[in-house]
Amino acid sequence: MMPHPSGTGENASVLAAAACGVERFMQDRGGDIDRIAGRAGLSTRQFSLPTDALDLGAYCRLFHEAAAETQDGNIGLWFGQQFDPRHLGLIGYVALLSPTVSDALQNLAAHFMYHQARTETRFVQYGDLLRLEYAIRDPSILTRRHDAELTMGMFCNILRHALGPDWVPEEVQFEHPQPEQAEEHRQAFQADIRFQCPTNALVFRKTGMDHAMPDANSGMLDVIRSSLISLARSRPDLAAPDLPLKEQVVRHIRAALEGGHSELPDIATRMNLPHWTLQRRLAQRNLSYSVLLEETRYAEALRYLAMPAYDISAIARTLAYTETSAFSRAFRKWSGLSPRAWRQRNIPALSA
């Protein structure tokens, strides 16, 4: 296998629980699972222990090969729809044992990186809507469409586990272009579907977020969460050398923005550092926290402005501005344009 381009020499991995039931599922659709797995670079023996790690690129290729073998172009979509969250292993129970639906989604997003490496998962409020976002951030993994579709289905089923089988999102967004037979996506999710979006996401209303999870158990949750983190320490791709300080800080800023706690002491607390230590380390690298904060806000503003469904006042709140006018002034300073003018110039659908 080729080494990861980061230079760590370790490929990204995912816990084998994500493949639970895949053998029967593919065989029921006429696929030869041994041949499919072999072409993907896997062995079916690797599926037997949920806490074993699978190569993430090979896991993604598994569904690509299955689609070719079975001539079912939406095989990842349907695998995700039928996936019982109780079979998702440790990360599944991190969500299912949480006190409320909101806690479940926050815990899922915060801990998914221990289940699957080089992945970004976020649970954020966007105006009157909520978003559960997911994307693989490993540039060496190019075959990822089926993974995105099955993961959105798995996430949906966590919500359905608590809110009932009839729960549906408002919208489902995918990074990849629209495939053939896209009508099946609308049938599967019973929601509007958008393709070629900045990230993969479930978009839904706040209704039911305070609802208790059926299997809530705070004591067991602590055990499962600790087990997941402890297991991650033995995985080379998760135990690799720390990210550069700038990237660490930017990631924490992005996670903290929506809550409005993105000052240097807040980020230092998230990083388990005294604020003066973080300030000194940044200075040693000729980095300014205020500049990093502004750069991150600008990058996030561009990402959200590329999504026409969301209004500018909601973007301002998401970026921790108390007033839309303050966001507009900041954006004009960054880009020379107001947010509305930037959108009209850069998003064809708005200027058509």
C-alpha positions as MATLAB code, in Angstrom:
seq = 'MMPHPSGTGENASVLAAAACGVERFMQDRGGDIDRIAGRAGLSTRQFSLPTDALDLGAYCRLFHEAAAETQDGNIGLWFGQQFDPRHLGLIGYVALLSPTVSDALQNLAAHFMYHQARTETRFVQYGDLLRLEYAIRDPSILTRRHDAELTMGMFCNILRHALGPDWVPEEVQFEHPQPEQAEEHRQAFQADIRFQCPTNALVFRKTGMDHAMPDANSGMLDVIRSSLISLARSRPDLAAPDLPLKEQVVRHIRAALEGGHSELPDIATRMNLPHWTLQRRLAQRNLSYSVLLEETRYAEALRYLAMPAYDISAIARTLAYTETSAFSRAFRKWSGLSPRAWRQRNIPALSA';
ca = [
       0.000    0.000    0.000;
       1.210    3.500   -0.787;
       2.121    5.639    2.240;
      -0.141    8.464    3.214;
       0.978   11.783    1.687;
       1.291   13.379    5.112;
       4.543   11.508    5.507;
       3.473    9.428    8.500;
       3.619    6.273    6.382;
       0.366    5.095    7.937;
      -2.846    4.770    5.942;
      -6.096    6.018    7.449;
      -8.216    3.328    9.082;
     -11.779    2.674   10.214;
     -12.964    0.187   12.810;
     -14.378   -2.996   11.280;
     -17.735   -2.436   13.009;
     -18.513   -0.174   10.017;
     -18.588   -3.327    7.856;
     -20.905   -5.293   10.150;
     -23.297   -7.373    8.026;
     -21.613   -6.458    4.749;
     -21.019  -10.072    3.725;
     -24.692  -11.099    3.862;
     -25.822   -7.754    2.423;
     -23.665   -8.115   -0.687;
     -24.371  -11.804   -1.123;
     -28.115  -11.089   -0.986;
     -27.560   -8.742   -3.930;
     -25.779  -11.372   -5.954;
     -22.209  -10.400   -5.167;
     -19.306  -12.736   -4.436;
     -18.033  -11.163   -1.207;
     -14.653  -12.907   -1.310;
     -13.990  -11.613   -4.829;
     -15.268   -8.130   -3.987;
     -13.177   -7.888   -0.821;
     -10.091   -9.232   -2.616;
     -10.363   -6.625   -5.351;
     -10.655   -3.929   -2.676;
      -7.517   -5.176   -0.926;
      -9.314   -6.754    2.031;
     -10.055  -10.233    3.359;
     -13.439  -11.181    4.791;
     -11.578  -12.438    7.886;
     -10.940   -8.772    8.712;
     -14.672   -8.171    9.214;
     -15.042  -10.583   12.130;
     -13.793   -8.449   15.053;
     -15.533   -5.045   15.317;
     -12.567   -3.401   17.066;
     -10.047   -4.381   14.375;
      -8.936   -1.601   12.052;
      -9.548   -1.712    8.289;
      -7.689    0.400    5.775;
     -10.124    3.271    5.078;
      -9.252    3.495    1.393;
      -9.855   -0.249    0.998;
     -13.167    0.051    2.891;
     -14.286    2.749    0.431;
     -13.143    0.629   -2.523;
     -15.147   -2.316   -1.136;
     -18.410   -0.596   -2.070;
     -17.061    0.640   -5.387;
     -16.166   -2.937   -6.299;
     -19.508   -4.202   -4.994;
     -21.380   -1.709   -7.186;
     -19.534   -3.035  -10.239;
     -20.013   -6.687   -9.256;
     -23.731   -6.418   -8.469;
     -24.541   -3.707  -11.039;
     -26.229   -1.782   -8.229;
     -24.903    1.757   -8.526;
     -26.468    2.757   -5.201;
     -25.245   -0.140   -3.090;
     -23.607    2.122   -0.499;
     -26.796    4.152   -0.175;
     -28.863    1.056    0.624;
     -26.254   -0.485    2.917;
     -26.417    2.634    5.075;
     -30.217    2.701    5.123;
     -30.485   -0.801    6.570;
     -27.606   -0.440    9.051;
     -28.664   -0.877   12.692;
     -26.730    1.688   14.811;
     -26.386   -0.941   17.549;
     -24.026   -2.776   15.197;
     -21.729    0.231   14.737;
     -19.574   -0.812   17.655;
     -18.079    1.607   20.165;
     -18.904    4.811   18.270;
     -22.493    3.641   17.846;
     -22.899    3.202   21.573;
     -21.224    6.538   22.295;
     -24.312    8.002   20.601;
     -26.939    5.498   21.788;
     -25.975    5.693   25.476;
     -26.022    9.517   25.552;
     -28.717   11.257   27.641;
     -30.547   13.130   24.849;
     -30.616   13.233   21.066;
     -28.626   16.473   21.106;
     -26.015   14.898   23.390;
     -25.885   11.856   21.106;
     -25.076   13.966   18.053;
     -22.529   16.074   19.908;
     -20.797   12.953   21.236;
     -20.921   11.284   17.825;
     -19.281   14.288   16.166;
     -16.669   14.744   18.903;
     -15.596   11.075   18.953;
     -15.988    9.941   15.352;
     -12.306   10.681   14.726;
     -11.454    7.779   17.090;
     -13.621    5.427   15.036;
     -12.397    6.625   11.652;
      -9.141    8.450   11.069;
      -8.588   11.559    8.946;
     -12.260   12.388    8.979;
     -14.027   15.588    9.981;
     -17.430   15.334   11.660;
     -19.255   18.366   13.050;
     -22.649   19.017   14.664;
     -23.522   22.683   14.247;
     -26.476   25.011   14.377;
     -27.140   26.961   11.220;
     -29.860   29.538   11.739;
     -33.044   27.665   12.616;
     -31.604   24.367   11.355;
     -29.034   21.863   12.591;
     -26.348   20.203   10.486;
     -24.502   16.942   11.069;
     -21.535   17.215    8.696;
     -19.122   14.495    7.627;
     -16.213   14.258    5.197;
     -13.055   12.229    4.702;
     -10.089   14.607    4.805;
      -7.502   12.202    3.398;
      -6.644   13.474   -0.121;
      -5.310   10.054   -1.148;
      -8.808    8.505   -0.882;
     -10.558    9.375   -4.131;
     -13.272    6.690   -4.241;
     -15.561    7.952   -1.504;
     -19.060    8.427   -2.929;
     -20.504    5.204   -1.498;
     -18.909    5.882    1.888;
     -20.593    9.295    2.053;
     -23.989    7.853    1.164;
     -23.800    4.946    3.596;
     -22.532    7.186    6.409;
     -25.408    9.636    5.989;
     -27.755    6.646    6.189;
     -26.066    5.387    9.368;
     -26.360    8.849   10.938;
     -30.047    9.009    9.960;
     -30.671    5.702   11.674;
     -29.210    6.984   14.945;
     -31.833    9.743   14.871;
     -34.559    7.281   13.865;
     -33.553    5.036   16.773;
     -34.584    7.830   19.145;
     -37.253    9.730   17.213;
     -38.994    6.859   15.424;
     -38.692    5.175   12.017;
     -40.645    7.958   10.300;
     -38.120   10.679   11.182;
     -36.693   12.373    8.097;
     -34.217   15.235    7.584;
     -35.094   18.430    5.756;
     -32.250   17.926    3.290;
     -29.248   15.698    2.636;
     -26.144   17.166    1.015;
     -23.314   15.327   -0.741;
     -19.894   16.429   -1.930;
     -19.963   14.268   -5.060;
     -21.732   14.974   -8.356;
     -25.239   13.658   -8.931;
     -25.083    9.986   -9.931;
     -27.495    8.122  -12.146;
     -30.681    6.927  -10.426;
     -30.554    9.852   -8.008;
     -34.283    9.431   -7.450;
     -33.375    6.480   -5.199;
     -31.633    8.915   -2.846;
     -34.860   10.871   -2.411;
     -36.736    7.628   -1.800;
     -34.177    6.462    0.763;
     -34.034    9.659    2.825;
     -37.530   11.014    2.022;
     -35.890   14.428    1.792;
     -34.516   16.926   -0.691;
     -31.083   15.887   -1.976;
     -28.324   18.230   -3.140;
     -25.073   17.222   -4.798;
     -21.692   18.941   -5.276;
     -21.914   20.638   -1.881;
     -18.925   21.758    0.229;
     -19.363   18.750    2.539;
     -21.712   15.827    3.234;
     -24.439   16.755    5.705;
     -27.803   15.930    7.195;
     -29.838   19.123    7.618;
     -32.770   18.977   10.023;
     -34.933   20.941   12.440;
     -34.377   21.230   16.186;
     -37.604   19.386   17.005;
     -36.914   16.410   19.266;
     -33.333   17.307   20.181;
     -34.209   17.271   23.904;
     -35.821   13.833   23.557;
     -34.225   11.171   25.767;
     -32.239    8.456   24.029;
     -34.004    5.098   24.621;
     -30.854    3.378   25.923;
     -29.332    6.307   27.846;
     -26.825    5.151   30.464;
     -24.264    7.689   31.654;
     -22.123    5.162   33.521;
     -21.827    2.819   30.566;
     -21.282    5.791   28.251;
     -18.144    6.727   30.215;
     -16.838    3.161   29.893;
     -17.518    2.962   26.144;
     -16.089    6.402   25.461;
     -12.905    5.584   27.398;
     -12.589    2.271   25.572;
     -12.868    3.954   22.181;
     -10.206    6.544   23.030;
      -7.940    3.923   24.583;
      -8.251    1.710   21.510;
      -7.317    4.648   19.291;
      -3.940    4.921   21.046;
      -2.942    1.552   19.589;
      -3.730    2.584   16.001;
      -0.714    4.060   14.197;
      -2.759    6.449   12.048;
      -4.346    7.957   15.181;
      -1.205    7.746   17.296;
       0.875    9.548   14.662;
       2.864   12.676   15.626;
       0.773   15.698   16.591;
      -0.554   17.972   13.901;
       1.346   21.238   13.419;
       0.344   23.797   16.043;
      -1.324   26.073   13.486;
      -3.549   23.244   12.231;
      -4.451   22.223   15.778;
      -5.466   25.768   16.676;
      -7.475   26.252   13.474;
      -9.379   23.002   14.073;
     -10.284   24.067   17.597;
     -11.350   27.525   16.399;
     -13.637   25.983   13.781;
     -15.223   23.729   16.407;
     -15.623   26.585   18.910;
     -16.946   29.351   16.650;
     -20.633   28.487   16.687;
     -20.717   28.421   20.483;
     -19.168   31.874   20.655;
     -16.206   30.764   22.807;
     -13.314   31.313   20.429;
     -10.963   33.655   22.286;
      -7.402   32.507   22.951;
      -8.092   31.374   26.568;
     -11.081   29.330   25.307;
      -8.953   27.575   22.691;
      -6.125   27.009   25.178;
      -8.613   25.321   27.525;
      -9.797   23.053   24.704;
      -6.142   22.129   24.069;
      -5.464   21.493   27.799;
      -2.876   24.291   27.895;
      -2.492   27.440   30.027;
      -3.340   30.373   27.783;
       0.106   31.901   28.237;
       1.711   28.657   27.049;
      -0.351   28.656   23.871;
       0.458   32.331   23.320;
       4.190   31.653   23.756;
       4.149   28.666   21.392;
       2.365   30.691   18.738;
       4.860   33.536   19.120;
       7.769   31.100   18.749;
       6.345   30.186   15.326;
       5.652   33.820   14.360;
       1.919   33.147   14.501;
      -0.722   35.559   15.751;
      -3.857   34.156   17.351;
      -5.977   37.075   16.146;
      -4.785   36.505   12.571;
      -5.560   32.773   12.786;
      -9.032   33.572   14.115;
      -9.721   35.991   11.255;
      -8.329   33.608    8.625;
     -10.504   30.794    9.970;
     -13.601   32.967   10.054;
     -12.983   34.065    6.469;
     -12.483   30.481    5.265;
     -15.649   29.366    7.058;
     -17.569   32.355    5.683;
     -16.625   31.389    2.122;
     -17.623   27.787    2.764;
     -21.051   28.744    4.079;
     -21.685   31.455    1.469;
     -21.229   28.753   -1.175;
     -24.432   27.160    0.171;
     -27.263   29.347   -1.203;
     -29.895   27.820    1.079;
     -28.508   29.616    4.127;
     -29.050   33.288    4.754;
     -26.337   35.728    5.690;
     -27.675   36.468    9.176;
     -27.438   32.756   10.021;
     -23.853   32.663    8.739;
     -23.017   35.637   10.972;
     -24.368   33.808   14.038;
     -22.492   30.633   13.117;
     -19.248   32.627   12.964;
     -19.939   34.117   16.432;
     -20.872   37.631   15.297;
     -23.543   39.191   17.473;
     -24.753   41.394   14.599;
     -24.987   40.740   10.876;
     -23.582   44.204   10.202;
     -20.374   43.309   12.075;
     -19.956   40.220    9.923;
     -20.586   42.245    6.754;
     -17.931   44.802    7.730;
     -15.417   42.047    8.480;
     -16.154   40.243    5.225;
     -15.770   43.439    3.208;
     -12.378   43.964    4.856;
     -11.312   40.426    3.889;
     -12.646   40.288    0.334;
     -13.455   43.834   -0.764;
     -17.101   42.810   -1.229;
     -20.155   42.485    0.951;
     -21.271   38.882    1.631;
     -24.283   39.379   -0.644;
     -22.192   40.799   -3.483;
     -19.630   37.974   -3.152;
     -22.428   35.424   -3.344;
     -23.991   37.011   -6.423;
     -20.618   37.139   -8.177;
     -19.467   33.605   -7.303;
     -22.608   31.439   -7.102;
     -24.068   31.060  -10.613;
     -27.518   29.987   -9.378;
     -27.987   33.338   -7.666;
     -27.090   35.458  -10.662;
     -29.034   33.419  -13.238;
];
